[in-house]
Amino acid sequence: MRRACFYLGLLMLVGSTACSSDSGKDPAASSGGSSASAGTATGAGGEGTSSGGRAVSSSGGALPSGSGGSGVVSSGGAPGSQGGGATQYWGSAHTGNFWTGPVDYVESQWHNACAPSVKYPNGIRSLYGNYIMGLANEATLEQLTASSGQLCDVCAELKANGKSLIAHVVTYGQETGPNDIDVSPEIDAALNASSGRTLTWQFTSCPTSAPIQYTFDGRQWTNTWFFRVWVRNSRVPVAKVEYRIGSAAWATADWQSDGAWQASSQDFSAGFALRVTSIDAQAIEDTLPGLNTFDPDVGTASHTNFQ
C-alpha cells in the first residue's frame, strides 16, 4: 500500500521529514507507544488514560501549573479553572476505514507529523494516552485543514463494531480514502478490528480536565528572539495564537505545517504573553516566563482550559 512522506518546511529552521501512512493493511503486531497504557473502549465519551484517571504526569503526580502566574479567560471559566464542560461535536460524522499505521509515540515506522524532531514530549504522552490517530490530508474542520497541520492535537470520537472511544490526532498524510484514518495498535484492538474495519468518526472536544500545555521547539532555544510553540491538550480546537511583550499590541503567530506557532523579531528573554483563541471564539491569555529559562520539551502550563 502507498505511504506518503512530505517535507516540513520550517521557517528559519532545519526541516524534518514527516510521514503518515495510508495503510490499508492488516494490523501490525507493533508494541510501540508511550509508557502510558491505553484504557478500554467505552461508550460515547470514553477515553484511554494512563492510569484510569486524567491529567497525570509520567511520575503519577499532577502536572505543574504554569509558571507565568496570572492569566485571563475572556470567554468561559474563571482564572485558575481547568476546563471541563459538556462534550461538544463539530462537523458531520464521517464514514471510512481504520488501519493500523502503526501510529505510535516512538515512531517505530513513521514520524508523527504533529511532533517536533524529538517526538512527542513525555508529559503530553501521559495526558493523551495511547489512543492516538492520523487523519487524511483532505480532512477539514470548518476553516482548518489537516494538510496544513491545523488539526494537530484535536480529538475525534471513533465508533466501530459496537465500540466507542476518543482519540487525539498526532499525524496526517495520504490515506486510501479521504475519510480513512490511521490508528495506534491500542485503538485497533479496542475497536475490535478483527470484526471489521468500517467506522464512523466525528471531531469532538477532548476529554481533559487539565490545563492547556505549551511546549516549545528546543533546537534554537538559546535564540531568545525566536520561538515555535505547540498548544497541546486544548479541549477545543485552536483557531489562532497571538503574542505580545508588555503592553504592546497583539501580533498573530504564524501557523506551521507541524502544528506549531512561530514568532520572531522580538526579544522574548524577559517573558511574554500568549492569547489562544478557539474555533468557538473562546480566548485564553497567559503570561509565560522568558525563553531559555525552562525546559522547552516540558514547557509550561496555562492557568486553564477552554470550556
N, C-alpha and C positions, 0 to 999 in steps of 0.2 A: 504494500500500500504506500501511498505517497506521504512524504513528510515535507514540511515547509520550513526552511531556515530563512531568517531575514536579519538584516543588519540594523542594529540600533544606532543611529547616528546621534551621538550625544555631543551637543554643542560644547566646545572648549575641552572635551574630554576624549580619551581614547575610547573608541567604540567597542562594543562587545557583541558577539553573535548570540542570537536567541532563537530557539527552535521550539515549535509546538507541533504536535503530531496531527495528522488527520486519520490516524489509526485505522479503524475498520477491521481489526483483527481480534483474535481470541484473547481473553485476559492473560496478561503476563503474570508469571509467578514471582513478581518482584516483592521484596520486603522493604524496599526503600521507603523513606519517610522520616519524620522527626521522631524525637524521643517521646512525644505525646501520643498516646494510643487513642484510636478513634472510639467514639461512643457507638451505641447501637442505633439502628434505624428505628424511628419512632413515627408517630402520627404527625400531621401537619405542624410545623413549627419545631420539630425535633432538631437536634444538633449533635455533632460529635465534640466531645471535650476531652481534656487530658486526664481528668480525674473525676468525672461525673458532675463537676461544678463548672463555674465560669470565671474568667479573668484571674487566672493564677499565673505566677511566674514559673520559670522552669525549675525553681527550687521549691515550689509549692506555696510560697508566700504571696501576698498581694503585690501587684505591680506598683512601682513607686509612682507617686503623684508628680506632676510636672514641677520642675524646679524654677519655673518662671514666675511663680507667685500668682498675681492677680489675673483675672480673666473676665470676659463679658459674654453673656449669652443674649443676643438681640432678638431671638425668637424661640420660646420654649425653654423650660428648665430654669433653675436658679444657679448662680455661681457656686461651683463646688459639687453640683449634682453629677451623676454618672450615667446619664441617658436613661433608656428604658422606654416604655410605652407600648402601645398596641402594634401588632405586626402589620406592616404595610406592604402592598404589592404595586408594581409598576409594569405597564405594558401588557401585552397579551401573553397568554400561555403558548409555548412553542412545543411542537411535537417533532422528535427526531430520534436518533440513536445515541447511546452512550458507549464509549470504548475505553479500554484501559490504555492510557498513554504510554507508559505509566506517568501520571503526574505525581511527583514526589519532591520533598524539600531537598533531598540530597542530589537531585538532578541526575539520577542514575543513567538516563539516556538523553534527556533533553533539558536545556536551560529553561527556567521559568521566565517568561518574557516580562513579568512584572517585578522581577527581583534584580538587585544590583549584582555585580560580578561576584560578590562574596556570598550570594544566595540570601534567602530569607533569614532575617535575624532570629535568634532562638526565642526571644520574648514574643515575637509575632507568631511563631510556630505554636507556642504554647497557647496563645489566645485563640488561634484558628482551629487547632486540632488537625487531624489528617483528612477531614472531608474537604478536599481541595480539587479544583477543576480547571479546565481550559475551554475557552469559547472559540468559535469560528471567527475569522476576520470580519465576516459580514454582520455579526451580531451588533445590534444597536439598542440603546435605551434613550428615548427622547432624542436630544441632540448629541448624545455621547456615542462614540464608535469604538468597538473593540480593537480594530486595526490601528488606532491612534494611541492605544494604551489608556484610554479614558474609562474603561470598565475594569481596570485593575482593582482588586480588593473589594468589589461589590459582592453581594450574596445572591444566590438563586435557590429556590426550592425545587428539588428534584423528586419526581414521583414515577415509580415503575414497579410492576409486579406486586402491587399492594403495599409497597413500602414508600416511605417519605422521609426526606432529610433536607437539611440546609447546608450548602457548600459555599466556600469562598473562591472567587476567581483569582488565580495566581498566574495565568498564562493565556496566550491566544495564538492562533495560527491558522493554517489551511486545514479544513476538515473535509470529510467526504460529502457533507451537505451543510447548508448554512445554519441549520438548527441542530446539528450534531454537536456533541461535546466530548471532550476527553476527561477522564476521571482518575482519581487515585485508586490503588488496589483496594483500599478500605471502603470506598464508595461502591466499587464493583461488587464486593462481597455483600455489603449492606443492602444493595438493591437487588440481590439475588439474580445476577446476570445469567446464570445457567437456565433461568426460566424465560429469558427473552431480553433483548436489548433496546426495545422501544420504550421511550419515556416521554413525559411532558415536563417542562421546566418553565419557571417564571421568576423574574427578578423580584426580590423581597428585601425587607430590612434585615440587617444582620442581628442575630440573637445575642447581643452582648450587653452587659451592664457596666463594663469597664470604659474608661475614657478613651478618646482618640489618642493614638500614639504617633509621634513624629520621629521618623528615623531618617538618617542622612547618608549621603554618599561620602565615604571617607577618603576617596582617592586624592582629593585636593584639600584635605581638611585643614592644613596649615594656611591655606589661602583664605583669609577672612573676608575677602571682597567677592566671594562667590559661594553659593550653596545650591545643592539639589536635595529636596526633601520629599519623602513619601508620607502621605497622610493615610495611616493604616488604622484598621479597626473602627472605621466610621459606621454607625448604624445605618445611615442614609447615604446613597451615592453622592460624591462631591462634584460640584459643577465649577467651582472657582476657588483659587487661593491667592490672597493678596498679602503684601508685606509692607512694613514701614519701620523707620527708625525715629524714635521720639514722637514728635507731633507732626511729622511730615505727612504729606498726602499719601494715601494708599496707592500702591502700584501693583499691577497684576503680574504674577509669576507666569513663566512660560511652561506649558504642559508638554512633557517629553513622552516619547513612544514607549518607555518602560514604566509609565505611570508617575514618575517623579515630577516635581515642580521646581523650576530653576530660576534663580535670581542672581544678579551681579551688579557691578559698578558702584557699590556702596560698601563701606566698612562695617561689617556685622560683628566685630570683635567685642563690642560692649553690650550686646543684646539687641533684640529687635522684636517686633510683634508680627503675628500671623493672624489673618482673618480668613476662615474657611467657610464657604457658602455651599449648602447642599442643593440638590435639584428641586427641592420644595421650598427654597428661599429661606431656610433657617441659616443663621450665621453665628459663628463662634469666634471670639477673639482670645488670643493667648499671648502672653509675654514670655519670650524664650531667652535663655542665657546666651552669652556670646559664643560664636563659633570657636572651635578648638578648645573649649572648656569642659567638654563632656564626651563620652564615647559615642561616635556617630551611629554605630550599629544598635546600641541600646537606645539612643535618642532621648527624648523627653516626652512626658505625657501632657496632654491637655488637662484642663481642670474639669472637663465634662465631655458629653457626647450629645449627638442630636436626639431629639425625641422621635 
